């Protein structure tokens, strides 16, 4: 997922970078995320080389929960 985040979201501190990347991913269109090899979409239901949308939302919720409960 991070391969899709624009460079300007990466900061000098881990905390600010994580917050910027999480905010960007929360606001993006997940169906437009590509794999780092740029050969496949990252998220597409029914494709065996992609995540499904439910797994993306589960991962994002887990990241938010981790961060908001003291993961920083």
ROSE-4610 file (N, C-alpha, C; in Angstrom, 1 decimal, always signed):
// ROSE-4610
residu = [X/X/X/X/X/X/X/X/X/X/X/X/X/X/X/X/X/X/X/X/X/X/X/X/X/X/X/X/X/X/X/X/X/X/X/X/X/X/X/X/X/X/X/X/X/X/X/X/X/X/X/X/X/X/X/X/X/X/X/X/X/X/X/X/X/X/X/X/X/X/X/X/X/X/X/X/X/X/X/X/X/X/X/X/X/X/X/X/X/X/X/X/X/X/X/X/X/X/X/X/X/X/X/X/X/X/X/X/X/X/X/X/X/X/X/X/X/X/X/X/X/X/X/X/X/X/X/X/X/X/X/X/X/X/X/X/X/X/X/X/X/X/X/X/X/X/X/X/X/X/X/X/X/X/X/X/X/X/X/X/X/X/X/X/X/X/X/X/X/X/X/X/X/X/X/X/X/X/X/X/X/X/X/X/X/X/X/X/X/X/X/X/X/X/X/X/X/X/X/X/X/X/X/X/X/X/X/X/X/X/X/X/X/X/X/X]
num = [1/1/1/2/2/2/3/3/3/4/4/4/5/5/5/6/6/6/7/7/7/8/8/8/9/9/9/10/10/10/11/11/11/12/12/12/13/13/13/14/14/14/15/15/15/16/16/16/17/17/17/18/18/18/19/19/19/20/20/20/21/21/21/22/22/22/23/23/23/24/24/24/25/25/25/26/26/26/27/27/27/28/28/28/29/29/29/30/30/30/31/31/31/32/32/32/33/33/33/34/34/34/35/35/35/36/36/36/37/37/37/38/38/38/39/39/39/40/40/40/41/41/41/42/42/42/43/43/43/44/44/44/45/45/45/46/46/46/47/47/47/48/48/48/49/49/49/50/50/50/51/51/51/52/52/52/53/53/53/54/54/54/55/55/55/56/56/56/57/57/57/58/58/58/59/59/59/60/60/60/61/61/61/62/62/62/63/63/63/64/64/64/65/65/65/66/66/66/67/67/67/68/68/68/69/69/69/70/70/70/71/71/71/72/72/72]
x = [+0.8/+0.0/+0.9/+1.9/+2.8/+3.4/+3.6/+4.1/+3.3/+2.0/+1.0/+1.0/+1.5/+1.4/+2.4/+1.9/+2.9/+4.0/+5.1/+6.4/+6.2/+5.5/+5.4/+4.7/+4.1/+3.6/+4.6/+5.8/+6.8/+7.6/+7.8/+8.3/+9.6/+10.2/+11.4/+11.2/+9.9/+9.7/+8.8/+9.0/+8.1/+6.6/+6.4/+5.1/+4.3/+5.0/+4.3/+4.1/+5.1/+5.0/+3.8/+3.7/+2.6/+1.3/+1.1/-0.1/-0.5/+0.5/+0.3/-0.1/+0.6/+0.2/-1.1/-1.4/-2.8/-3.9/-3.7/-4.7/-4.8/-3.7/-3.8/-4.5/-4.2/-4.9/-6.4/-6.7/-8.1/-8.9/-8.2/-8.9/-8.8/-8.0/-7.8/-8.9/-8.9/-9.9/-9.1/-9.4/-8.7/-8.6/-9.6/-9.6/-8.5/-7.9/-6.9/-5.5/-5.3/-4.0/-3.4/-2.1/-1.4/-0.4/-0.1/+1.0/+2.3/+3.3/+4.6/+5.2/+4.9/+5.5/+4.7/+3.6/+2.8/+2.2/+2.1/+1.5/+0.1/-0.3/-1.6/-2.2/-3.5/-4.1/-3.9/-3.8/-3.6/-4.9/-6.0/-7.3/-8.3/-8.8/-9.8/-10.5/-11.8/-12.5/-12.5/-12.3/-12.3/-11.1/-10.0/-8.8/-7.8/-7.2/-6.3/-5.0/-4.6/-3.3/-3.5/-4.8/-5.1/-5.7/-5.7/-6.5/-7.9/-8.8/-10.2/-10.5/-11.6/-11.9/-12.1/-12.7/-12.9/-11.6/-10.6/-9.3/-8.6/-8.8/-8.2/-8.9/-10.2/-10.9/-10.5/-10.3/-9.9/-8.5/-7.6/-6.2/-6.2/-7.0/-7.0/-7.6/-8.6/-9.2/-8.2/-7.5/-6.5/-5.3/-4.9/-3.9/-4.3/-5.6/-6.1/-6.2/-6.7/-6.9/-5.5/-4.5/-3.2/-2.7/-2.8/-2.2/-3.0/-4.3/-5.0/-5.0/-4.5/-4.4/-3.0/-2.2/-0.8/+0.3/+0.0/+1.0/+2.1/+2.0/+3.0/+4.2]
y = [-1.2/+0.0/+1.3/+1.2/+2.4/+2.9/+2.0/+2.3/+3.4/+3.4/+4.3/+5.7/+5.8/+7.1/+8.0/+9.3/+10.2/+10.6/+10.9/+11.1/+12.2/+13.3/+14.4/+14.0/+12.8/+12.3/+11.7/+11.5/+10.9/+12.1/+12.0/+13.1/+12.6/+13.5/+13.2/+12.3/+12.2/+11.4/+10.2/+9.1/+7.9/+8.3/+8.9/+9.3/+10.1/+11.2/+12.0/+11.3/+10.5/+9.7/+8.7/+8.0/+7.1/+7.8/+8.9/+9.6/+10.1/+10.7/+11.2/+10.1/+8.9/+7.8/+7.2/+7.1/+6.6/+7.5/+8.8/+9.8/+9.7/+9.6/+9.5/+8.3/+7.1/+5.9/+5.9/+6.6/+6.7/+7.5/+8.5/+9.3/+8.9/+7.9/+7.5/+6.6/+6.4/+5.4/+4.1/+3.1/+1.9/+1.1/+1.2/+0.5/+1.0/+2.2/+2.7/+2.4/+1.7/+1.3/+0.2/+0.4/-0.6/-1.4/-2.6/-3.3/-2.6/-2.9/-2.2/-2.6/-3.7/-4.1/-3.4/-2.7/-1.9/-2.8/-4.1/-5.0/-5.4/-5.2/-5.6/-4.5/-4.5/-3.7/-4.3/-3.5/-4.0/-4.6/-4.0/-4.4/-4.6/-5.8/-6.1/-7.4/-7.3/-8.5/-9.6/-10.8/-11.9/-12.3/-11.5/-11.7/-12.5/-13.5/-14.3/-13.6/-12.6/-11.9/-10.6/-10.3/-9.0/-9.3/-8.2/-8.3/-8.0/-8.5/-8.1/-6.9/-6.2/-4.9/-5.1/-6.2/-6.5/-6.6/-7.2/-7.3/-6.0/-5.1/-3.8/-3.0/-3.1/-2.3/-2.9/-4.2/-4.9/-4.4/-4.4/-3.9/-2.5/-1.6/-0.2/+0.0/-0.7/-0.6/-1.1/-2.1/-2.6/-1.6/-1.0/+0.0/+1.2/+1.7/+2.8/+2.4/+1.2/+0.8/+0.7/+0.1/+0.0/+1.4/+2.3/+3.7/+4.4/+4.3/+5.1/+4.5/+3.3/+2.7/+2.6/+3.5/+3.6/+3.0/+2.7/+2.1/+3.0/+4.3/+5.3/+5.3]
z = [+0.0/+0.0/+0.0/+0.8/+0.9/-0.4/-1.3/-2.6/-3.3/-3.1/-3.7/-3.1/-1.8/-1.1/-1.7/-2.1/-2.7/-1.7/-2.3/-1.6/-0.5/-0.8/+0.1/+1.5/+1.6/+2.8/+3.7/+3.3/+4.1/+4.8/+6.1/+6.9/+7.6/+8.4/+9.1/+10.3/+10.8/+11.9/+11.5/+12.2/+12.0/+12.3/+13.4/+13.8/+12.8/+12.3/+11.3/+10.0/+9.6/+8.3/+8.4/+9.6/+9.7/+9.7/+10.4/+10.4/+9.0/+8.3/+6.9/+6.0/+6.0/+5.1/+5.5/+6.7/+7.1/+6.6/+6.8/+6.3/+4.8/+4.1/+2.7/+2.2/+2.8/+2.5/+2.8/+3.9/+4.3/+3.2/+2.6/+1.6/+0.2/-0.1/-1.5/-2.0/-3.3/-3.9/-3.9/-3.0/-2.9/-4.2/-5.1/-6.4/-7.3/-7.0/-7.9/-7.4/-6.3/-5.7/-6.6/-6.9/-7.7/-6.8/-7.2/-6.6/-6.9/-6.1/-6.3/-7.7/-8.2/-9.5/-10.7/-10.3/-11.3/-12.4/-12.1/-13.1/-12.7/-11.5/-11.0/-10.1/-10.0/-9.1/-7.7/-6.7/-5.3/-4.8/-5.1/-4.5/-5.7/-5.7/-6.7/-6.3/-6.0/-5.6/-6.7/-6.3/-7.2/-8.0/-7.8/-8.5/-7.6/-8.1/-7.2/-6.9/-7.6/-7.3/-6.5/-6.1/-5.5/-4.1/-3.2/-2.0/-2.4/-1.6/-1.8/-0.9/-1.2/-0.5/+1.0/+1.3/+2.8/+3.5/+3.0/+3.6/+3.7/+2.7/+2.8/+3.9/+4.0/+5.1/+6.5/+6.6/+7.9/+8.2/+7.3/+7.5/+8.0/+7.3/+7.6/+9.0/+9.4/+10.7/+11.8/+11.5/+12.5/+12.6/+11.6/+11.6/+12.5/+12.2/+13.0/+14.5/+14.8/+16.2/+16.9/+16.2/+16.7/+17.1/+16.1/+16.3/+17.4/+17.4/+18.4/+19.8/+20.0/+21.3/+21.8/+21.3/+21.9/+21.0/+19.8/+18.9/+18.5/+18.9/+18.5/+19.4]
